Amino acid sequence: MPIGNFRWIKPSTHVPEKSVITVYKKLRLKDILKWKNRYVRVDFMIDNHPLELWNMIYNRVKGQDRISLENRAYKSLKNEVNKLKPEWVEEVNRKRQMIKTKRKLNKHNVY
């Protein structure tokens, strides 16, 4: 569950969920998200639990907010997941390529 950007809070500080003001909808490396009833930073998840973060992004649980990472954070996550489970990255790339191809076809078939 993403809870926003914390430019004014130290990373070790506990932050109650009600005091959060979201500044940017895509999470950066230093942003905090809720994971297993704890507040952790995105770079901690990429370093220590990349597969769980990948699952939070692509295999959403009902009632959970959508998680989206900025480019730099997503690239570092993708590199870590590619080391551990390259078939997951290939599957996402294949789906993304299919979506791009479908959009191109629909764009050219409109009369």
C-alpha angles and dihedrals in degrees: 000000000000114000103181145257122320110197093153100046129080112241092239094053119104110236122201112226095236094060094061124114113189112224102174127017096218114073120236127207095267096044123111128238134178115253124170092343091307132104112235136166122251093239089054090054092048092050099041109020109021095150093054091050089048089052091048089056101042105024103048121193118224110267094021121120119245114261119213127177129206118246099266094048092044093050093052091047091048091052092051093047090046089059092052105031113009092173090067091056091046091052092052091046091050092050091047091050091050091052091050092049092048091051091051092050092048091048093053096041096057111107 
